[in-house]
Amino acid sequence: MAAVSESFDLLLERLGQGGEGALGYERLRIRLVALCRVRFPAQAEALADEVLDRLARRLAEGTAIDNLAGYALGIARLLMLEEGNRQQKHRRAAIETAREIMDQSEPEPDPILPVLQSCLEALGADSAAFILEYYGADGGVNRIERRQRLAQASGVSLNALRNRALRIRLSLEKCVSLHLQSTS
């Protein structure tokens, strides 16, 4: 702990005489936080502190530094490169893990789809086309407009159209249910 305290005292001494060292330290820290905030806003303060710690260690090791602020900015630049590389590796690992999970878990084909297809064929072409048209639209206004056009084209009211769709749907559900029970 004494070595850390000594290196910090050395840094403060180099940044200014007496109480000026603390003021110089804060000014440099503010500049470093602002610089780091550009690329890593969430880690800016921690990165600035790490830069100052590394700067203090270099001074304690006896590295000759003429321009402390310039040297600190160089450390900050290298530290941000390290952080960017670390985050990039983390993203790549997360993507690779997600890909592995996706590759391992191939979705099983839905067993109802072939049954539904055969039941649609059993309905007859007109009824199958009608039910697919009736339920095929995506939600909202598009679905309402499509059903109104379908009713006009069929020459029936919207209620009659709904009743026809209900009868066909019930027949389709019964067919699917019977097929699934017979295969169980």
Backbone as a ProteinNet text record, in pm:
[ID]
protein_1_A
[PRIMARY]
MAAVSESFDLLLERLGQGGEGALGYERLRIRLVALCRVRFPAQAEALADEVLDRLARRLAEGTAIDNLAGYALGIARLLMLEEGNRQQKHRRAAIETAREIMDQSEPEPDPILPVLQSCLEALGADSAAFILEYYGADGGVNRIERRQRLAQASGVSLNALRNRALRIRLSLEKCVSLHLQSTS
[TERTIARY]
82.5	0	86.7	202	291.1	340.4	365.4	414.5	311	182.5	75.9	67.3	75.5	68.6	187.7	305.3	424.6	414	363.8	352	247.6	140.8	38.6	95.5	173.3	235.5	331.9	405.6	499.2	423.7	309.2	226.6	178	127	78.1	191	308.6	423.7	459.5	453.5	486.4	379.9	255.1	146.2	140.4	209.1	210.7	266.5	310.1	369.1	260.3	272.7	178.8	39.3	-58.2	-197.9	-227.8	-136.8	-156	-155.2	-88.8	-82.5	-220.9	-301	-436.7	-521.9	-503.9	-578.9	-537.7	-409.8	-360.9	-411	-415.9	-467.2	-612.9	-693.1	-835.9	-856	-778.1	-788.5	-755.6	-647.1	-607.8	-714.2	-767.2	-870.6	-994.7	-1034.6	-1152.2	-1128.7	-1007.8	-975.6	-981.1	-928.7	-927.8	-1069.4	-1151.9	-1291.1	-1362	-1341.6	-1405.1	-1358.7	-1230.1	-1176.3	-1234.3	-1236.4	-1286	-1436.6	-1508	-1653.8	-1696	-1608.8	-1640.6	-1664.7	-1578	-1591.1	-1657.7	-1639.1	-1690.2	-1758.5	-1876.4	-1942.1	-1966	-2000.2	-2031	-1905.4	-1790.7	-1667.4	-1571.3	-1613.5	-1522.4	-1445.7	-1514.7	-1446.9	-1350	-1389.7	-1301.3	-1177.5	-1196.7	-1082.9	-987.8	-1044.1	-960.7	-879.2	-941.7	-868.9	-758.6	-785.5	-683.8	-566.5	-595.9	-488.8	-400.9	-462.9	-386.1	-305.6	-362.1	-288	-165.6	-183.6	-70.7	35.3	-9.6	83.4	165.2	97.3	167.4	267.5	231.2	323.9	447.4	424.9	539.3	635.8	579	664.1	741	672.5	737.3	844.6	827	926.9	1048.7	1036.7	1149.4	1146.5	1034	1022.7	1033.9	1119.5	1137.8	1023.2	943.5	827.4	837.9	849.9	859.6	722.8	628.1	493.7	393.2	355.6	266.1	131	73.9	-58.7	-52.7	49.1	63.6	84.5	165.9	190.4	61.1	-14.4	-142.1	-240.1	-243	-331.6	-289.4	-159.2	-111	-153.6	-142.7	-188.6	-338.6	-413.6	-559.1	-591.8	-519.3	-543.2	-520	-410.1	-380.4	-481.6	-522.5	-620.3	-755.4	-792.6	-918.8	-910.1	-793.1	-774.9	-790.2	-729.6	-743.2	-889.7	-959.3	-1100.4	-1184.8	-1157.9	-1230.5	-1206.8	-1081.7	-1049.7	-1117.6	-1118.6	-1181.3	-1330.9	-1394.9	-1538.4	-1567.9	-1483	-1501	-1490.8	-1392.1	-1378.2	-1501.4	-1551	-1670.3	-1790.9	-1806.9	-1918.3	-1905.6	-1783.4	-1762	-1794.5	-1752.1	-1779.6	-1929.8	-1999.7	-2144.6	-2214.7	-2169.9	-2229.4	-2202	-2079.4	-2043	-2124.1	-2142.7	-2224	-2367.8	-2420.8	-2558.2	-2570.2	-2470.5	-2472.9	-2468.5	-2383.7	-2374.7	-2508	-2570.4	-2700.7	-2802.8	-2802.3	-2898.1	-2872.1	-2744.9	-2712.2	-2753.8	-2741.7	-2776	-2925.9	-3000.4	-3144.6	-3221	-3210.7	-3287.2	-3434	-3518.6	-3660.3	-3717.3	-3795.8	-3861.5	-3977	-3997.8	-4110.4	-4241.4	-4332.5	-4461.5	-4541.1	-4581.1	-4652.2	-4792.7	-4843.2	-4979.4	-4984.2	-4874.1	-4876.4	-4914.3	-4856.2	-4899.4	-5045.8	-5088.2	-5227.9	-5320.1	-5283.7	-5363.4	-5371.5	-5260.6	-5257.8	-5352.6	-5349.6	-5438.3	-5584.6	-5612.1	-5749.9	-5798.8	-5710.4	-5746.5	-5781.5	-5702.9	-5730.3	-5864	-5896.2	-6022.5	-6143.7	-6124	-6234.3	-6284.7	-6194.6	-6227.6	-6158.3	-6134.2	-6056.9	-6123.7	-6254.8	-6323.4	-6319.7	-6353.9	-6356.5	-6215.8	-6117.2	-5979.7	-5930.8	-5958.1	-5916.7	-5987	-6116.1	-6191.8	-6134.4	-6110.4	-6063.8	-5923.1	-5840.2	-5705.8	-5713	-5801.7	-5820.3	-5877.7	-5974.4	-6041.7	-5945.2	-5863.1	-5771.7	-5629.5	-5604.9	-5468.9	-5415.1	-5498.2	-5449.9	-5384.6	-5287.8	-5231.7	-5333.4	-5312.2	-5412.5	-5451.7	-5544.6	-5585.7	-5672.7	-5652.8	-5734.9	-5726.2	-5609.5	-5589.9	-5682.6	-5691.8	-5777.7	-5924.8	-5967.7	-6107.1	-6141.7	-6054.5	-6078.8	-6083.9	-5994.1	-5991.3	-6121.3	-6171.2	-6295.2	-6415.9	-6414.7	-6524.9	-6523.6	-6403.6	-6393.6	-6436.8	-6400.8	-6439	-6590.7	-6653.8	-6800.8	-6866.3	-6815.6	-6870.5	-6852	-6734.2	-6707.2	-6796.6	-6828.4	-6915.1	-7062.5	-7092.2	-7230.4	-7308.9	-7241.6	-7309.2	-7274.4	-7350.9	-7322.6	-7198.5	-7145.9	-7029.4	-7063	-7186.4	-7228.3	-7235.6	-7289.2	-7296.9	-7156.1	-7064.6	-6925.4	-6862.5	-6887.3	-6835	-6891	-7020.5	-7083.7	-7022.7	-6997.8	-6936.1	-6795.5	-6719.6	-6583.3	-6586.9	-6683.6	-6696.1	-6725.4	-6819.4	-6853.3	-6732.7	-6662.6	-6545.6	-6435.9	-6414.3	-6311.2	-6342.3	-6468.8	-6507.9	-6485.2	-6518.8	-6497.4	-6348.1	-6266.7	-6122.1	-6064.3	-6110.4	-6063.5	-6098.3	-6218.2	-6261.8	-6172.9	-6143.8	-6058.6	-5918.1	-5859.7	-5725.2	-5726.1	-5826.4	-5839.2	-5847.8	-5929.1	-5943.1	-5811.3	-5739.2	-5611	-5509.6	-5504.8	-5408.2	-5441.5	-5570.9	-5609.8	-5577.2	-5591.3	-5565.3	-5415.4	-5329.7	-5185.2	-5126.7	-5204.7	-5153	-5159.2
-119.4	0	125.5	113.6	229.1	268.8	169.9	199.1	276.5	241.7	311.3	454.5	470.7	604.7	689.3	627.9	700.2	740.4	650.3	683.5	793.5	790.7	894.7	1029.2	1026.9	1150.8	1206.9	1118.1	1160.6	1226.9	1168.4	1226.3	1364.8	1377	1507.7	1610.9	1567.6	1657.8	1707.3	1617.4	1655.5	1745.4	1732.7	1813.2	1954.3	1978.1	2113.6	2114.5	2229.7	2245.3	2271.6	2210.3	2233.1	2187.4	2274.3	2244.2	2245.4	2296.3	2301.8	2163.2	2065.3	1929.9	1866.6	1886.3	1830.8	1898.6	2029	2102.2	2056	2037.8	1987.8	1846.6	1765.2	1629.1	1632	1713.3	1721.8	1774.3	1872.7	1925.6	1816.7	1742.7	1635.1	1525.5	1493.3	1389.3	1431.4	1558	1608	1596.1	1631.9	1618.4	1472.5	1383.8	1240.8	1183.5	1223.6	1176.7	1222.9	1348.6	1401.3	1324.8	1294.7	1218.7	1077.8	1010.4	872	865.7	969.4	971.2	966.8	1011.7	1010.7	868.7	774.8	637.1	542.8	567.3	475.3	554	607.2	693.7	626.7	499.9	432.2	407.6	390.6	358.7	476.8	595.8	709.6	738.3	741.6	775.7	665.7	540.9	430.2	428.6	455.6	459.1	574.2	690.7	805.5	772.5	707.3	668.7	569.3	475.3	377.7	447.6	547.4	623.2	690.2	752.4	821.1	721.9	604.8	501.9	456.7	434.7	392	501.9	625.4	738.4	744.8	727.5	730.1	614.7	496.2	381.9	409.6	470.9	501.3	597.9	696.4	791.3	719.9	631.1	558.1	463.9	412.4	323.7	401.3	533.8	616.6	655.7	637.6	676	828	874.4	1018.5	1071.7	1159.3	1214.6	1366.1	1427	1572.4	1638	1582.9	1641.7	1543	1563.7	1470	1459.5	1571.8	1570.1	1494.8	1519.4	1449.6	1300.1	1265.6	1125.2	1058	1128.1	1074.4	1054.1	1146.9	1131.5	1012	987.4	869.9	740.9	739.9	623.2	605.1	715	707.1	649.1	692.2	640.2	489.5	444.5	300.7	223.5	281.3	215.9	203.2	305.4	297.8	193	177.9	70.6	-65.7	-80.5	-205.8	-233.6	-131.4	-147.3	-181.2	-115.4	-145.3	-288.8	-334	-473.1	-571	-538.1	-625.6	-636.3	-523.7	-525.9	-598.8	-580.8	-650.3	-801.1	-845.2	-988.6	-1039.5	-959.6	-998.4	-1012.1	-915.5	-922.3	-1044.6	-1070.5	-1187.8	-1317	-1324	-1444.1	-1460.8	-1350.6	-1358.1	-1401.4	-1348.2	-1386.1	-1533.1	-1575.9	-1715.7	-1809.3	-1770.2	-1851	-1858.5	-1746.6	-1744.8	-1833.1	-1827.7	-1913	-2060.7	-2094.9	-2234.3	-2282.1	-2197.1	-2233.2	-2251.8	-2160	-2169.6	-2294	-2327.6	-2446.2	-2574.3	-2575.2	-2694.3	-2716.8	-2609	-2621.9	-2597.8	-2691.6	-2682.3	-2701.6	-2614.7	-2629.1	-2756.1	-2824.7	-2944.7	-2901.5	-2971.8	-2934.2	-2955.3	-2864.3	-2870.3	-2987.7	-3084.9	-3202.4	-3169	-3053.4	-3017.2	-2971	-2915.2	-2858.3	-2958.7	-3077.2	-3171.6	-3213.9	-3227.2	-3264.1	-3151.6	-3029.7	-2914.7	-2907.8	-2932.5	-2929.9	-3034.9	-3156.6	-3260.7	-3228.9	-3168	-3129.7	-3016.2	-2925.1	-2817.7	-2877.3	-2973.8	-3038.6	-3112.9	-3171.2	-3245.3	-3152.3	-3024.7	-2927.7	-2900.7	-2906.5	-2867.5	-2736.3	-2713.4	-2597.2	-2465.1	-2453	-2327.2	-2293.5	-2389.9	-2366.1	-2339.3	-2413	-2392.3	-2253.4	-2213	-2079.3	-1972.1	-1992.9	-1895.1	-1879.4	-1989.4	-1981.9	-1923.4	-1955.6	-1896.8	-1747.2	-1705.6	-1562.7	-1492.2	-1555	-1493.7	-1471.9	-1572.3	-1561.5	-1522.1	-1505	-1481.4	-1341.8	-1242.5	-1104.1	-1076.8	-987.4	-944.8	-855.2	-828.7	-764.8	-623.8	-571.6	-433.4	-401.1	-281.6	-227.7	-314.5	-366.2	-449	-570.5	-635.1	-752.8	-714.8	-603.7	-560	-528.1	-452.5	-416.4	-540.6	-635.3	-758.3	-835.7	-843.3	-917.5	-845.3	-713.4	-639.2	-663	-660.7	-687.9	-830.2	-925	-1064.6	-1080	-1009.5	-1015.2	-956.4	-843.1	-780.9	-872.4	-932.9	-1021	-1144.3	-1191.8	-1309.9	-1273.5	-1143.6	-1098	-1131.6	-1136	-1165.3	-1056.5	-1056	-958.4	-1004.1	-912.9	-943.5	-1052.1	-1049.3	-1153.1	-1290.5	-1296.2	-1423.4	-1475.1	-1384.2	-1421.8	-1481.5	-1415.7	-1465.9	-1604.2	-1624.2	-1754.2	-1863.3	-1831.1	-1929.3	-1963.9	-1861.5	-1884.6	-1969	-1943.9	-2021.2	-2168.5	-2194.4	-2332.9	-2406	-2340.2	-2402.8	-2425	-2326.4	-2340.4	-2456.3	-2467.1	-2577.9	-2712.7	-2721.5	-2845.3	-2876.1	-2773.4	-2789	-2833.5	-2771.5	-2808.9	-2954.6	-2995.6	-3133.7	-3232.2	-3200	-3285.5	-3298.7	-3186.4	-3188	-3267.7	-3244.7	-3316	-3466.3	-3509.9	-3653.3	-3714.8	-3643.4	-3693.7	-3705.9	-3605.5	-3608.1	-3717.8	-3742.8	-3849.9	-3987	-4000.6	-4131.7	-4163.2	-4059.8	-4083.3	-4095.9	-4064.1	-4071.8	-4210.7
0	0	0	64.4	72.4	-66.1	-152.9	-287.5	-367	-349.5	-419.9	-370.3	-239.7	-181.2	-226.2	-232.3	-275.9	-422.7	-506	-648.5	-668.8	-590.1	-599.8	-554.1	-442.2	-393.6	-497.5	-563.6	-668.6	-783.6	-820.6	-927.2	-887.4	-765.8	-718.6	-717.3	-675.6	-672.2	-811.9	-910.4	-1047.6	-1109.5	-1061.6	-1117.5	-1060	-949.3	-893.9	-753.8	-711.6	-578.7	-474.8	-358.4	-248.2	-284.5	-262.6	-292.1	-441.4	-520.9	-666.2	-729.6	-664.8	-718.4	-726.6	-621.7	-620.5	-727.2	-743.1	-845.7	-985.2	-1007.7	-1135.9	-1162.9	-1057.1	-1069.1	-1114	-1050.4	-1085.8	-1228	-1267	-1404	-1505.5	-1479.6	-1571.2	-1573.3	-1457.1	-1449.2	-1527.5	-1515.8	-1590	-1740.1	-1786.3	-1928.9	-1973	-1889	-1922.9	-1925.3	-1829.9	-1828.2	-1954.7	-1992.6	-2113.7	-2237.5	-2243.7	-2356.8	-2361.4	-2248.4	-2244.1	-2266.7	-2228.6	-2243.2	-2390.6	-2479.8	-2622.6	-2671.9	-2632.6	-2682	-2583.7	-2454.7	-2352.7	-2240.9	-2267.5	-2168.7	-2033.5	-2033.6	-1907.2	-1823.5	-1889.3	-1817.4	-1809.2	-1847.5	-1860.2	-1731.6	-1620.5	-1495.2	-1452.6	-1467.1	-1430.6	-1520.8	-1649.1	-1741.2	-1706.9	-1673.7	-1636.8	-1511.2	-1414	-1292.4	-1323.5	-1413.6	-1452.9	-1522.2	-1605.4	-1671.6	-1566.9	-1468.6	-1364.9	-1280	-1253.4	-1180	-1258.7	-1389.2	-1473.2	-1481.9	-1490.4	-1495.5	-1366.4	-1253	-1124.1	-1115.8	-1164.6	-1162.5	-1248.4	-1366.6	-1453.7	-1384.6	-1316.8	-1244	-1133.3	-1060.9	-951.8	-1004.3	-1125.8	-1186.4	-1235.3	-1238.8	-1279.8	-1426.4	-1493.8	-1634.2	-1643.9	-1733.4	-1752.6	-1837.6	-1780.2	-1850.2	-1844.9	-1963.4	-1969.8	-1964	-2040.7	-2051.2	-1991.5	-1865.7	-1797.8	-1867.1	-1906.6	-1970	-2102.6	-2182.3	-2310	-2289.6	-2190.1	-2160.7	-2113.8	-2029.7	-1980	-2095.8	-2190.7	-2306	-2392.3	-2400.5	-2473	-2403.2	-2271.1	-2194.7	-2216.1	-2214.7	-2234.1	-2370.7	-2471.7	-2606.1	-2611.5	-2552.3	-2550.8	-2466.4	-2354.8	-2268.8	-2339.2	-2415.8	-2490.5	-2601.2	-2662.4	-2760.5	-2693.5	-2576.1	-2501.4	-2468.9	-2422	-2385.3	-2508.1	-2619.5	-2743	-2788	-2779.7	-2816.1	-2721.2	-2591.5	-2493.1	-2520.1	-2547.2	-2575.6	-2706.6	-2806.5	-2935	-2915.1	-2835.6	-2807	-2733.4	-2640.8	-2565.4	-2658.6	-2751.3	-2847.5	-2936.9	-2986.3	-3072	-2997.3	-2871.9	-2792.4	-2771.4	-2746.2	-2726.8	-2854.7	-2968.6	-3097.4	-3126.9	-3100.7	-3125	-3036	-2910.5	-2819.5	-2868.4	-2912.4	-2963.9	-3087.5	-3175.2	-3295	-3257.9	-3160.9	-3118.2	-3061.6	-2983.1	-2926.1	-3036.4	-3133.3	-3243.9	-3328.6	-3350.8	-3429.7	-3359	-3227.1	-3150	-3141.8	-3141.3	-3119.1	-3248.9	-3337.9	-3462.3	-3429	-3477.2	-3444.9	-3507.8	-3426.8	-3478.4	-3566.5	-3676.8	-3761.9	-3685.8	-3706.9	-3639.4	-3696.2	-3612.9	-3664	-3713.3	-3676.9	-3717.5	-3863.2	-3913.1	-4048.5	-4156.8	-4161.9	-4266	-4249.4	-4123.7	-4097.4	-4144.3	-4113	-4154.8	-4307.4	-4373.2	-4519.5	-4578.1	-4523.6	-4577.4	-4546.8	-4432	-4399.3	-4489.6	-4522.5	-4616	-4752.3	-4796.6	-4925	-4921.3	-4805.1	-4791.2	-4793.9	-4757.1	-4758	-4899	-4992.3	-5128.9	-5160.8	-5286.4	-5330.8	-5294.3	-5314.5	-5285.7	-5136.9	-5052.6	-4907.8	-4854.3	-4903.9	-4859.3	-4898.3	-5021.6	-5066.1	-4984.4	-4957.6	-4879.6	-4739	-4668.5	-4529.5	-4522	-4620.2	-4623.9	-4650.1	-4734.5	-4762.4	-4640.2	-4575.3	-4460.9	-4344.2	-4312.6	-4200	-4240.4	-4366.5	-4412.9	-4396.3	-4376.3	-4369.6	-4235.1	-4238	-4110.7	-4041.4	-3915.4	-3830.3	-3868.8	-3791.3	-3800.9	-3920	-3971.7	-4079.7	-4203.9	-4235	-4353.1	-4349.6	-4232.9	-4218.3	-4237.9	-4180.8	-4192.3	-4336.8	-4403.5	-4543.3	-4631.7	-4606.9	-4687.4	-4669.2	-4547.3	-4523.3	-4583.4	-4582.6	-4646.4	-4797.4	-4857.1	-5001.1	-5032.8	-4948.3	-4967.1	-4960	-4867.4	-4855.4	-4979.9	-5028.7	-5149.7	-5271	-5282.5	-5396.1	-5392.2	-5271.9	-5257.7	-5266.6	-5257.6	-5263.3	-5137.1	-5023.6	-4897	-4795.3	-4686.4	-4580.4	-4501.8	-4423.9	-4341.8	-4238.7	-4184.5	-4089.7	-4156.6	-4275.6	-4348	-4376.4	-4408.8	-4434.1	-4307.6	-4192.7	-4064.9	-4033.6	-4058.3	-4031.7	-4120.2	-4245.8	-4335.8	-4287.2	-4248.9	-4198.7	-4072.4	-3984.3	-3861.9	-3891.4	-3983.1	-4017.9	-4076.8	-4166.1	-4228.9	-4124.9	-4037.9	-3935.8	-3841.1	-3799.2	-3711.1	-3778.5	-3905.9	-3979.8	-3990.9	-4011.5	-4021.3	-3886.2	-3778.2	-3645	-3613.2	-3651.7	-3626.4	-3703.1	-3827.8	-3911.8	-3850.5	-3809.9	-3751.5	-3622.6	-3541	-3413.8	-3434.9	-3529.7	-3558.3	-3606.6	-3694.3	-3743.3	-3630.3	-3543.2	-3433.5	-3333.2	-3311	-3218.6	-3277	-3406.8	-3468.4	-3475.2	-3474.7	-3479	-3339.5	-3235.6	-3097.4	-3043.1
[MASK]
++++++++++++++++++++++++++++++++++++++++++++++++++++++++++++++++++++++++++++++++++++++++++++++++++++++++++++++++++++++++++++++++++++++++++++++++++++++++++++++++++++++++++++++++++++++++

